[in-house]
Every structure is written in structure tokens, then in C-alpha cells.
């Protein structure tokens, strides 16, 4: 899924995550936990993605696997050191 890097697009991303997780049989609680983590990460992206000739874009790649779920967020912003500096980022890296 690709969407403009605007905060009003975050509900669309939450619906995307919910559909994938529900189809894979995740509990409602797990769906909400992942949605919270993804929403926070998206808000960080939205607040830092530069606007060039229009809005920046965010790619959301998600898939359920036998042993869990993987969600990848890719934006057009500049790279940064993603090594955990706080407990919050450790949980996102899990």
C-alpha cells in the first residue's frame, strides 16, 4: 500500500493493517497493539517527511507469516540511525 505522507491518511493505513491481521487470525488485542505501534511510526514519518513537488509518499509493506507479522514502512525522507536509543524503539524493532 502506498499513501501520501499526511496525518489524515493514517486511518487508511490502520484499516490495511487490520484487514491483513484479521485474515491471518490475529486477536483483536494484537491488532490494536500493532496498529498503535504503526500509527506512532507513521506520525514520526509524517512529521519529518519533506514536501517536495507535492506530498511525500509512504509505502507500507505488510505480511503475515507462520511465526508472526512483518510491517515495513518506507518513506522518502533522509536516512537516520535507527538503532534503539530508548525502550520505545526497541519494541518497534521486535
Secondary structure as a PSIPRED ss2 file (coil, helix, strand):
# PSIPRED VFORMAT (PSIPRED V4.0)

   1 X C   1.000  0.000  0.000
   2 X E   0.000  0.000  1.000
   3 X E   0.000  0.000  1.000
   4 X E   0.000  0.000  1.000
   5 X C   1.000  0.000  0.000
   6 X C   1.000  0.000  0.000
   7 X H   0.000  1.000  0.000
   8 X H   0.000  1.000  0.000
   9 X H   0.000  1.000  0.000
  10 X H   0.000  1.000  0.000
  11 X H   0.000  1.000  0.000
  12 X H   0.000  1.000  0.000
  13 X H   0.000  1.000  0.000
  14 X H   0.000  1.000  0.000
  15 X H   0.000  1.000  0.000
  16 X H   0.000  1.000  0.000
  17 X H   0.000  1.000  0.000
  18 X H   0.000  1.000  0.000
  19 X H   0.000  1.000  0.000
  20 X H   0.000  1.000  0.000
  21 X H   0.000  1.000  0.000
  22 X H   0.000  1.000  0.000
  23 X H   0.000  1.000  0.000
  24 X C   1.000  0.000  0.000
  25 X C   1.000  0.000  0.000
  26 X C   1.000  0.000  0.000
  27 X C   1.000  0.000  0.000
  28 X H   0.000  1.000  0.000
  29 X H   0.000  1.000  0.000
  30 X H   0.000  1.000  0.000
  31 X H   0.000  1.000  0.000
  32 X H   0.000  1.000  0.000
  33 X H   0.000  1.000  0.000
  34 X H   0.000  1.000  0.000
  35 X H   0.000  1.000  0.000
  36 X H   0.000  1.000  0.000
  37 X H   0.000  1.000  0.000
  38 X H   0.000  1.000  0.000
  39 X H   0.000  1.000  0.000
  40 X H   0.000  1.000  0.000
  41 X H   0.000  1.000  0.000
  42 X H   0.000  1.000  0.000
  43 X H   0.000  1.000  0.000
  44 X H   0.000  1.000  0.000
  45 X H   0.000  1.000  0.000
  46 X H   0.000  1.000  0.000
  47 X H   0.000  1.000  0.000
  48 X H   0.000  1.000  0.000
  49 X C   1.000  0.000  0.000
  50 X C   1.000  0.000  0.000
  51 X C   1.000  0.000  0.000
  52 X C   1.000  0.000  0.000
  53 X C   1.000  0.000  0.000
  54 X C   1.000  0.000  0.000
  55 X C   1.000  0.000  0.000
  56 X C   1.000  0.000  0.000
  57 X E   0.000  0.000  1.000
  58 X E   0.000  0.000  1.000
  59 X E   0.000  0.000  1.000
  60 X E   0.000  0.000  1.000
  61 X E   0.000  0.000  1.000
  62 X E   0.000  0.000  1.000
  63 X E   0.000  0.000  1.000
  64 X E   0.000  0.000  1.000
  65 X E   0.000  0.000  1.000
  66 X C   1.000  0.000  0.000
  67 X C   1.000  0.000  0.000
  68 X E   0.000  0.000  1.000
  69 X E   0.000  0.000  1.000
  70 X E   0.000  0.000  1.000
  71 X E   0.000  0.000  1.000
  72 X E   0.000  0.000  1.000
  73 X E   0.000  0.000  1.000
  74 X E   0.000  0.000  1.000
  75 X E   0.000  0.000  1.000
  76 X C   1.000  0.000  0.000
  77 X C   1.000  0.000  0.000
  78 X C   1.000  0.000  0.000
  79 X C   1.000  0.000  0.000
  80 X C   1.000  0.000  0.000
  81 X C   1.000  0.000  0.000
  82 X C   1.000  0.000  0.000
  83 X C   1.000  0.000  0.000
  84 X C   1.000  0.000  0.000
  85 X C   1.000  0.000  0.000
  86 X C   1.000  0.000  0.000
  87 X H   0.000  1.000  0.000
  88 X H   0.000  1.000  0.000
  89 X H   0.000  1.000  0.000
  90 X H   0.000  1.000  0.000
  91 X H   0.000  1.000  0.000
  92 X H   0.000  1.000  0.000
  93 X H   0.000  1.000  0.000
  94 X C   1.000  0.000  0.000
